[in-house]
Each structure stands twice: as C-alpha cells, then as structure tokens.
C-alpha cells in the first residue's frame, strides 16, 4: 500500500533533450509505490536544443508532469524557484536533469526528512567531476556556509528534499540573485544529509564551468552575507595599526639614531600598500552597491513564456463551466 506522503519533484532543464525523459521514467518507477500522490515539475531554462518539445510531450502523455518554459536562460536556481513556487504537495524534491543524481536514491532523502528534519541534502560519496570543477565546488560550498550560517552547509547539493512550507519564508523575495539553499535557511534550522551515489555524466556536458562556479560563490558572499564587508573593515583596521607602527618606527629611529627613515622607496612602499587596501575595500563596497542597484531595478527572477500544466487546464475548464452555468 502506498504511503500517505505526497511529493512534488522540481527539475530545472537546460539542453537535456536526451536525458530528461529517462529521469521522468525512473522517477515514476520510484515514486509510484511510495507515495499517495506526486507531481514532476519540469522548468525549461531557455534551452537551445529541443528540450521544450520533449517536455511538452511528457506533459501531454503523463498526467503527473507539469512543464514550464521560461522566456530565456535565467539560471538554475531561478528556474528552481519557479518550480518550487508552483509545487502543490507537502514535500519538495529537487534534482538535476543529467542523471548524475540517481532517482532511485530519492527515498533515502525523503525518509530522512520524515525523521524530523526540514531540509535534507543528498551528498555524493564521490563526485564525478574534473579537478578544477571540484576545487571550484569546494570554494562555492565555503561561501554557502558563510552565507547560510549552518554548520553542515558544505553538504549542500542540488539533490535535496525539504518541506514545501519553507517557501513561505521567502515568498516576497524578488532579487535577481537566487540561491535556493540560502533561502531555505531563512525558514529552517534542522538540516541533515545522506550519502548518495553520484553517477558519471553520460549525456551532454556540464553547464557549470570553473568560472561560473567561482562567480556563483562570489554572489553568495556579496549577495547573502556581510562577511566581505567585515573583511574590508578588518583590513582597514589592520593597515591602520600597521601605519601607527610605521610612525612609531620613524619617531624612535629619529630619537635614537638622529636620522630619519630612508626616503622615497620607504614612502612609495607605504603609499602603495595603503592605496591597495583602500581600493580593495572600495571594490567590496562597490559589489554591494551593484546588487542594491539591480534590486532597485526590480529585474524579474524569471518570466514564464508558456506552460503545459494539467492543473491549470482543469481550473480553466472548471471556470468555463461555472461561467457557462451563470450565463445561459
């Protein structure tokens, strides 16, 4: 007998026409015996291949699939947010579209979530990425830990299960910079993780390069944390103390030896050091000002071009029947 649990699965799709159908098929086989009801929400994030055609066909042939097509590529986390806001059931499960997160591992996350946790990540036992990608991933998770303030934030993974009610904590969030895990931390403190398999990618290539991961980490630091500003403040304090020490050195040398410190090289070095510290602090402040600027522009998180959603179709048909009944 199927469990009473109801699950919404959200999958951002980008250039995955060859794998997304297999993801849905395997998820159906896993979720059908373990849930009372489930839905799979596929969000096409501006794919340049035929992914949207595949998603439309899946939504037309499988009643539990809902497909949304974004106007352009907004980014993985923005697409996830679109799907999370459309989720109907109590538990939300997210995973990638490339089959590196095996759908068969989903019950592990859901069962751990039901032990009293709010968010559960599926942490790979061994990631199947290259050296530079792994280094960038570590850097990103360090930034995530600073932004979230959660001890086990380094277990963060796109393979996650959480209680859908957590979205209430960020219902009014409208900044163009999105990190789902940071937003989830706004409404939860009971986090956990389970070790899952991480399969090598067999179809297509990863869209996350070393540069993109580092950029994402910087967005975490400056978009969701004041830690860089504190670093700038501490840097300013350290160089102020250093300047005082230099002044004392000059005075003591003059008092004891009767000669001043060496001239131009000494002065040029001090000016260069302090100028660098000032530019460093100004650069950090500039990053924050840029994010404030983009937020004030009210740039949209995502824009849905169209959707193939059985739920919306049912509601439209119901509304049409009501109107027909009131207007004979």
Secondary structure, 3 states (H helix, E strand, C coil): CCCCCEEEEEEEECCCCCCHHHHHHHHHHHHCCCCCEEEEEEEECCCCCCHHHHHHHHHHHCCCEEEEEECCCCCHHHHHHHHHHHCCCCEEEECCCCCCCCHHHHHHHHHHHCCCCCEEEEEECCCCCCHHHHHHHHHHHHHHHHHHCCCCHHHCCCCEEEEHHHHHHHCCCCCCCCCHHHHHHCCCCCEEEEEECCCCCCCCCCCCCHHHHHHHHHHHHHHHCCHHHHHHHHHHHHHHHHHHHHHHHHHHHHHHHCCCCCCHHHHHHHHHHHHHHHHHHHHHHHHHHHHHHHHHCCCCCCCEEEEEEHHHHHHHHHHHHHHHHHCC
